[in-house]
Amino acid sequence: MPEQYDIVADKLTKSYGKFTAVDRISFEVPRGSVVGFLGPNGAGKTTTIRMLTCFMPPTSGSARVAGHDVFYESMAVRQKIGYLPESTPLYLEMRVGEYLTYRGKLRGMGRADLKKAIGHVTDMCWLSDRLRWPIGKLSKGYRQRLGIADALLHNPPVLVLDEPTVGLDPSQIRETRKLIGNLAGQHTVLLSTHILSEVELICQRVVIIGRGKILAQGTPDELKSGSRTGDKARLLVDVRGPTAQVKSALAALPGVQEITVVSDGPVCSLQLTGRVDGALREQVAALVLQRGWALRELRSGGMSLEEFFVQIIDPGASSAA
């Protein structure tokens, strides 16, 4: 395995009889990076994660985590990986410190190392003042922090976090996002989430899976710029004027291949798609002033990651919108 990657999946496949849940997927996670693993429900994300964390074997293909094969070296992989499942399994009657001590002993950690590790992960996850609290009395946010602290306890090089912010309030989401961002560099993180704004903020790369196949992968900027609009660009125009007349006039300009009304009203917003360059911007501005309308805003408009995600997962829905 190339040393620059901590996770390498090569034609990884999982089948249940005639049903293929994960179909020959291949991707890589660079060492020290945070990579978003995205897909709708039923796409194959959880099945992939379970194969990478050695909870189930692949039907075919291969995967390596921290240099170890998930099929032939599963115990070595488990030592190198920290896993936070979507529903964190916790013993609610235990206290926070007791639980982390128990989990460390299960991993074979010595007393001195375990004490030091508990102090480190509880500081990192803002749990130091909750060590004597019964887990059953912790809020959802604190339970997620405890799950991440458990995953970090043995200082694994690789972390797999499955929906770490599900069910959290906005403040807790920000705290968890900050924590995950702080892990980059020291750990390699594979982050499965439905919150695309999180991915844009903290992930260096994105892998999108749908119907058991890899549909797209790359940096967030690469995905947004490499959308199905090809080489077309966008221009967003806000004009105070009658929407129908503004749309008709702008659609006649050379270089405009498509025009969409984003919002209607006294100030209408329109999206122009086509060959967007400096000349077109000047033509738009001149036309609006010539017609006596007020130009409120004129800006380039790239595709958001959410738009790209919807487009790649369900092209019919995105074109209908």
N, C-alpha and C positions, 0 to 999 in steps of 0.2 A: 504494500500500500504506500502511495506517495506520502511522505511525512507531513506535508502541508494540510492533509485532510484527516479529521478525527472520525468522520462517518463517511463510508463509501458503500452505497447500495448499487448492485450490478444485476439488472434483470430480475429483481426480487419479485417473487410470485407467491401468492397464497390462494389455494383453491379449496372449496368445500364441495366435493362431488363434481357436478357439472358447473357449479357457480364459481367464478373467479372473482374474489374480492380485491385482490391486488394483482395487476397484470404487467409483469416484466418492467418494473419501474427502475430507473437508474438516476441517482443524484449523488452529490458530494457536499459535505459540510466542512468548510475550511476551519482549520484549527484556530481557536480563540475568537470565533465569530458568533453572532446570534443570527440564526436562520429561521425565518417564518415558514411553517408548514401549514398550508391553507387548503381548504376544500369544504364543500357542503356536507351536511350529514349523509352518511352512507357512502362517502367518496373513497374510503379505504385508509383514512388517516390513522385511526386507532389500531387497525389491524397491522399497519406498517410499524407503528410505534411498539406494538407488542412483539413483533419479530425482532426489532432492533434491541429491545430490552430483554430478549430471551424468555419471554412469557409463552411464546409459541414458536415452533420451527417453521421456516419457509417450506413451501412445496418444491420450489426450484429457485435457481439463482443464488446469489450470495450477498452477504453484507459483512463489513468489518467495522468495529467500533474500537477506537484507540489502539488500532493495530491487531485486534483479535477477531477471529471468525465467530459469528454468532451461533453457527451450527456446531462447530467442532471445539470451540473454546468458550462455551457459555459461562462457565464459572469465572473465567478471567474477565469477560465482558461485564459481568455483574459487579465485579470489584472496581471497574473503571467507570461505571455509569451511576448517576443519580437520577431517580425517576419520580416525578410527581404526577400521579394519575389524576384524571378529571375529578373523581370523587375520592378525596384523600381519606384512606382508611386509618382511623385513629381510635385509641382506647380511651373513651370519654371519662372513665373513672380514674385514670391516671393523672398525675400532675405533669406539667410540661417538662420539668427537669427529670422526673422519673421516666417519662416516655423516651426522651433522648438518650438517657443512660441505658435503658433496655435495648433500644435500637442499635446503639454503639456496641453493646456486648454481643448482640446477634452477629455483628460484622467482625467480631474477633478483636476489637480495639482494646488495648491495655488501659488500665485505670488512669495513669498519668496523661496519656495521649487523649483519652476520652474526655477528661475534665477540661483540658485545654481546648479541645475541639468544640465542646458544648459552649464554653465561654465565647469562642470566636463566632460560631454560627448564630447564637442568640443576640450578640451585638450586631452582627450584619443584618439580621432579620428583625431587629427592634423587638426582641422578646425578653431582654434581660430582666425587666420588671415583672415578668409573668411566669418565672420559673416555678413558683410554688402554687400557681393557679391550677385547679382541676380543668382538664381540657374541655369537659362538658360545659363549663361556664365561659369559654372563650367565644368571641364573636366569629362570624364566618371569615372575616379578614385575618384575624389572629390565627385561626386554624390553617388558612392557606400559608401564612408565614411559617407556621410550625412544620407544615408539609415540605416547604422549601428548605427549612433548616435541617430537617431529617435527610433530604436528598443531598445536602451539602456536607453532612456530618463527617463522612470519611474522605472528604476533599477529592472527589472524583474529577478527572479531567473533562468528562462529558456529562451534561445535564439534559434530560428530556422532560419538558414541562408541557403537560396536556391541559389546555384551558386553565392556566393559573389564575385568571382574573374572573372566572365565571361566578356570578352571584355577588360580586363585590360592589360597593357603592363607589361613586366617582373618586372620592378621596382615597379609598383603599386601592383602587385601580392605579392611581398616580403613584402611590407608595410602592406597589408591586412592580410597576413599570420601571421605576427608578432602581429598585433592587436588581431586576433582571439586567438593566443596562450596565449596572456596576459590575456584573459578573463577567462581562465581555473581556477578553484578553486573558483573564485568569482561568476561565472555563470556556468550553465550546457548548453552545446552547442551541438545541432544536426546540423551537417554540410553536406549539399547535394552538391556534386561537381563531376566533371568529371576528375579533375586533381589529379591523384593517387599519385604523388610525394608530394602534399600537405598533403594528408591523412597520408602518412608514417611519415611526419615531425611533425604533430601537433595533430593527433588523437590517443587517448588511446585505442579505440575500433572501429570496423568496422562492419557495417551491409550491406550485399549485397542482393539486391532484383532484381528479374528477372521474367518476365511473371506473375507479381502479387504475387509471393511467395518469402519468405526468402530462399535464396540459401546457405548462409553461414553467420556466425557472430563470432566474437572473436577479440582478439588483432591482429594487423598486423603480428606479429611474429607467432602467433598461426595459422593464415590462411596460411602463407607462408610455414610453416613446415608441415601443415596438408593437403597438396595438394593431388591430385589424384594419385601421384606416390607412395602413401602409405608410407612404411618405407624405400623406396629407397632414396639414397643420390646421390649427384652429385660431380663430380670432373672435373675441367676445366684444360686443358693441352694445352700449347703453345709450339710447337716444330718447329725448323727449319729443314725441311725435306720434302720429297715427300708425299703429302697428302694421296694418296691411300695406299701407303705402311705403313705409320704411323697408319692409321685407321685400316688396316687389322691386324697389329701386336698387337695393343692395344686391339682390340676386342677379341683376343684369350686369354687374361689374365683371370684367374679365378676371379669371382666376378663381372665381367663386363657383364651386361645384355643388355645394349643398348649403342650405340655410335653414336653421331651426329656431323657432320662437321659444326662448327659455322662460320668459315671463311677459305678461301683457299688462298694460295699464298706461297711465300718463307717461311714465318712463318705461319703454319696452326694452327688454334684453334679448339680443339675438346672437346666435352662434354661427359663424361662417366657417365652413370647412372647404379646404382646397389649397391652392398655392398662395400661402400667406407670406408676403415679404414686405419690405419697406414701401414699395410702389403701391401695393394694395391698401396699406394703411393710409397713405396719402390720398388715394382715390376715395376711400370711405370718408375721411375727414372733409375733403373738398365737396363731395356729394351732399353730405348732411348739411353743411353750411350753405350751399347753393339753394337747397330746398327750404331753408329757413328754420330748420329744426335745431334743437340744442344737443350737442354731443356731450354726454355726461362722462363716458368712460370708453376707452379703446385699449384692449390688452390682449396679449397672447393667452390662450387657454389650453393647457395640456390636460391629458386625461388623468383622472385620479386613479389610485390603485383600486378603489372600490368599483369604479366604472369598468376598469380593465377586468377585474374579477368577475363581475356580472357578465361581461361580454364573452369571456372565455368559457365560463361555466354554462351559460345559457344564451347563445347568440340570438335566438328568437326573441327572448324577452328584451334584450338590449336594443334590438332593432325596432321593436314595437314601441319602446319608450320614446 
